[in-house]
Amino acid sequence: EVRLEESGGGAVQAGGSLKLSCEVSGFTLDDYGIGWFRQVPGKEREGISCIDNIEGNIYYTDSVKGRFAISSDNAKNTVYLQMNRLKPEDTAVYYCAIPAARYISSYDSCVDSDAFDFWGQGTQVTVSS
């Protein structure tokens, strides 16, 4: 059974940092790309970063580039999202997901939530000003 479980969310002041984890089971992380998305109530889910463990590509959306860093520890079957210099607009529920195609070949593929078919339950990140 494919499972993804996010953790590491919480409340932090602007300028602070959090590190999210996405622990996966039921498949081998070496053979997949993983995406991080976030969503606020009333808005569409936003793709923010991906790592493709097949080709080694990494993607970031402009709003998090230079502040967030994605990494993968395949031995622990865990993908991380280090979030630095957090802003109030980063407040959202954060999700990790894997694509139906297994790999993520482009930025457009990374941010297209319709291309992902397995999702975690999400973890809340709240950034206060």
Contacts in CASP RR format, 6 or more apart in sequence:
PFRMAT RR
TARGET T0000
AUTHOR 0000-0000-0000
METHOD contacts of the structure
MODEL  1
EVRLEESGGGAVQAGGSLKLSCEVSGFTLDDYGIGWFRQVPGKEREGISC
IDNIEGNIYYTDSVKGRFAISSDNAKNTVYLQMNRLKPEDTAVYYCAIPA
ARYISSYDSCVDSDAFDFWGQGTQVTVSS
1 25 0 8 1.000
1 26 0 8 1.000
2 24 0 8 1.000
2 25 0 8 1.000
2 26 0 8 1.000
2 27 0 8 1.000
2 98 0 8 1.000
2 118 0 8 1.000
3 24 0 8 1.000
3 25 0 8 1.000
3 26 0 8 1.000
3 120 0 8 1.000
4 22 0 8 1.000
4 23 0 8 1.000
4 24 0 8 1.000
4 96 0 8 1.000
4 97 0 8 1.000
4 98 0 8 1.000
4 118 0 8 1.000
4 119 0 8 1.000
4 120 0 8 1.000
5 22 0 8 1.000
5 23 0 8 1.000
5 24 0 8 1.000
5 120 0 8 1.000
5 121 0 8 1.000
6 20 0 8 1.000
6 21 0 8 1.000
6 22 0 8 1.000
6 94 0 8 1.000
6 95 0 8 1.000
6 96 0 8 1.000
6 120 0 8 1.000
6 121 0 8 1.000
6 122 0 8 1.000
6 123 0 8 1.000
7 20 0 8 1.000
7 21 0 8 1.000
7 23 0 8 1.000
7 123 0 8 1.000
8 18 0 8 1.000
8 19 0 8 1.000
8 20 0 8 1.000
8 21 0 8 1.000
8 123 0 8 1.000
9 18 0 8 1.000
9 20 0 8 1.000
9 94 0 8 1.000
9 123 0 8 1.000
9 124 0 8 1.000
9 125 0 8 1.000
10 18 0 8 1.000
10 123 0 8 1.000
10 124 0 8 1.000
10 125 0 8 1.000
10 126 0 8 1.000
11 126 0 8 1.000
11 127 0 8 1.000
11 128 0 8 1.000
12 18 0 8 1.000
12 86 0 8 1.000
12 125 0 8 1.000
12 126 0 8 1.000
12 127 0 8 1.000
12 128 0 8 1.000
13 127 0 8 1.000
13 128 0 8 1.000
13 129 0 8 1.000
14 86 0 8 1.000
14 87 0 8 1.000
14 88 0 8 1.000
14 127 0 8 1.000
14 128 0 8 1.000
14 129 0 8 1.000
15 84 0 8 1.000
15 85 0 8 1.000
15 86 0 8 1.000
15 87 0 8 1.000
15 127 0 8 1.000
16 84 0 8 1.000
16 85 0 8 1.000
16 86 0 8 1.000
16 127 0 8 1.000
17 82 0 8 1.000
17 83 0 8 1.000
17 84 0 8 1.000
17 85 0 8 1.000
17 86 0 8 1.000
18 83 0 8 1.000
18 86 0 8 1.000
18 125 0 8 1.000
19 80 0 8 1.000
19 81 0 8 1.000
19 82 0 8 1.000
19 83 0 8 1.000
20 36 0 8 1.000
20 80 0 8 1.000
20 81 0 8 1.000
20 83 0 8 1.000
20 94 0 8 1.000
20 96 0 8 1.000
20 123 0 8 1.000
20 125 0 8 1.000
21 78 0 8 1.000
21 79 0 8 1.000
21 80 0 8 1.000
22 34 0 8 1.000
22 36 0 8 1.000
22 78 0 8 1.000
22 79 0 8 1.000
22 80 0 8 1.000
22 81 0 8 1.000
22 96 0 8 1.000
22 120 0 8 1.000
23 76 0 8 1.000
23 77 0 8 1.000
23 78 0 8 1.000
24 34 0 8 1.000
24 77 0 8 1.000
24 78 0 8 1.000
24 79 0 8 1.000
24 96 0 8 1.000
24 98 0 8 1.000
25 77 0 8 1.000
27 98 0 8 1.000
28 74 0 8 1.000
28 77 0 8 1.000
29 53 0 8 1.000
29 72 0 8 1.000
29 74 0 8 1.000
29 77 0 8 1.000
29 78 0 8 1.000
29 79 0 8 1.000
30 53 0 8 1.000
30 54 0 8 1.000
30 74 0 8 1.000
31 53 0 8 1.000
31 54 0 8 1.000
31 102 0 8 1.000
32 53 0 8 1.000
32 54 0 8 1.000
32 98 0 8 1.000
32 99 0 8 1.000
32 102 0 8 1.000
32 103 0 8 1.000
33 50 0 8 1.000
33 51 0 8 1.000
33 52 0 8 1.000
33 53 0 8 1.000
33 54 0 8 1.000
33 98 0 8 1.000
33 99 0 8 1.000
33 102 0 8 1.000
33 103 0 8 1.000
33 104 0 8 1.000
34 50 0 8 1.000
34 51 0 8 1.000
34 53 0 8 1.000
34 70 0 8 1.000
34 72 0 8 1.000
34 79 0 8 1.000
34 96 0 8 1.000
34 97 0 8 1.000
34 98 0 8 1.000
35 47 0 8 1.000
35 49 0 8 1.000
35 50 0 8 1.000
35 51 0 8 1.000
35 70 0 8 1.000
35 79 0 8 1.000
35 96 0 8 1.000
35 97 0 8 1.000
35 98 0 8 1.000
35 99 0 8 1.000
35 104 0 8 1.000
35 110 0 8 1.000
35 116 0 8 1.000
36 47 0 8 1.000
36 48 0 8 1.000
36 49 0 8 1.000
36 50 0 8 1.000
36 70 0 8 1.000
36 79 0 8 1.000
36 81 0 8 1.000
36 94 0 8 1.000
36 95 0 8 1.000
36 96 0 8 1.000
37 45 0 8 1.000
37 46 0 8 1.000
37 47 0 8 1.000
37 48 0 8 1.000
37 94 0 8 1.000
37 95 0 8 1.000
37 96 0 8 1.000
37 97 0 8 1.000
37 113 0 8 1.000
37 116 0 8 1.000
38 45 0 8 1.000
38 46 0 8 1.000
38 47 0 8 1.000
38 48 0 8 1.000
38 90 0 8 1.000
38 92 0 8 1.000
38 93 0 8 1.000
38 94 0 8 1.000
38 95 0 8 1.000
38 125 0 8 1.000
39 45 0 8 1.000
39 46 0 8 1.000
39 92 0 8 1.000
39 93 0 8 1.000
39 95 0 8 1.000
40 91 0 8 1.000
40 92 0 8 1.000
40 93 0 8 1.000
44 113 0 8 1.000
45 95 0 8 1.000
45 113 0 8 1.000
46 61 0 8 1.000
46 92 0 8 1.000
46 111 0 8 1.000
47 61 0 8 1.000
47 110 0 8 1.000
47 111 0 8 1.000
47 113 0 8 1.000
48 60 0 8 1.000
48 61 0 8 1.000
48 63 0 8 1.000
48 64 0 8 1.000
48 68 0 8 1.000
48 111 0 8 1.000
49 58 0 8 1.000
49 59 0 8 1.000
49 60 0 8 1.000
49 61 0 8 1.000
49 64 0 8 1.000
49 68 0 8 1.000
49 70 0 8 1.000
49 81 0 8 1.000
49 110 0 8 1.000
50 57 0 8 1.000
50 58 0 8 1.000
50 59 0 8 1.000
50 70 0 8 1.000
50 104 0 8 1.000
50 109 0 8 1.000
50 110 0 8 1.000
51 57 0 8 1.000
51 58 0 8 1.000
51 59 0 8 1.000
51 70 0 8 1.000
51 71 0 8 1.000
51 72 0 8 1.000
51 79 0 8 1.000
51 104 0 8 1.000
52 58 0 8 1.000
52 103 0 8 1.000
52 104 0 8 1.000
52 105 0 8 1.000
53 72 0 8 1.000
53 74 0 8 1.000
54 102 0 8 1.000
54 103 0 8 1.000
55 103 0 8 1.000
55 105 0 8 1.000
57 104 0 8 1.000
57 105 0 8 1.000
58 70 0 8 1.000
59 104 0 8 1.000
59 106 0 8 1.000
59 107 0 8 1.000
59 110 0 8 1.000
59 111 0 8 1.000
60 66 0 8 1.000
60 68 0 8 1.000
60 70 0 8 1.000
61 111 0 8 1.000
63 89 0 8 1.000
64 83 0 8 1.000
64 90 0 8 1.000
67 83 0 8 1.000
67 84 0 8 1.000
67 85 0 8 1.000
67 86 0 8 1.000
68 81 0 8 1.000
68 82 0 8 1.000
68 83 0 8 1.000
68 84 0 8 1.000
69 81 0 8 1.000
69 82 0 8 1.000
69 84 0 8 1.000
70 79 0 8 1.000
70 80 0 8 1.000
70 81 0 8 1.000
70 82 0 8 1.000
71 79 0 8 1.000
71 80 0 8 1.000
71 82 0 8 1.000
72 78 0 8 1.000
72 79 0 8 1.000
72 80 0 8 1.000
73 79 0 8 1.000
73 80 0 8 1.000
79 96 0 8 1.000
81 94 0 8 1.000
81 96 0 8 1.000
83 90 0 8 1.000
83 125 0 8 1.000
86 125 0 8 1.000
86 127 0 8 1.000
87 127 0 8 1.000
88 127 0 8 1.000
88 128 0 8 1.000
88 129 0 8 1.000
89 127 0 8 1.000
90 125 0 8 1.000
90 127 0 8 1.000
91 125 0 8 1.000
91 126 0 8 1.000
91 127 0 8 1.000
92 124 0 8 1.000
92 125 0 8 1.000
93 122 0 8 1.000
93 123 0 8 1.000
93 124 0 8 1.000
93 125 0 8 1.000
94 122 0 8 1.000
94 123 0 8 1.000
94 124 0 8 1.000
94 125 0 8 1.000
95 119 0 8 1.000
95 120 0 8 1.000
95 121 0 8 1.000
95 122 0 8 1.000
96 119 0 8 1.000
96 120 0 8 1.000
96 122 0 8 1.000
97 113 0 8 1.000
97 116 0 8 1.000
97 117 0 8 1.000
97 118 0 8 1.000
97 119 0 8 1.000
97 120 0 8 1.000
98 116 0 8 1.000
98 117 0 8 1.000
98 118 0 8 1.000
99 109 0 8 1.000
99 115 0 8 1.000
99 116 0 8 1.000
99 117 0 8 1.000
100 115 0 8 1.000
100 116 0 8 1.000
100 117 0 8 1.000
101 109 0 8 1.000
101 115 0 8 1.000
104 110 0 8 1.000
109 115 0 8 1.000
END
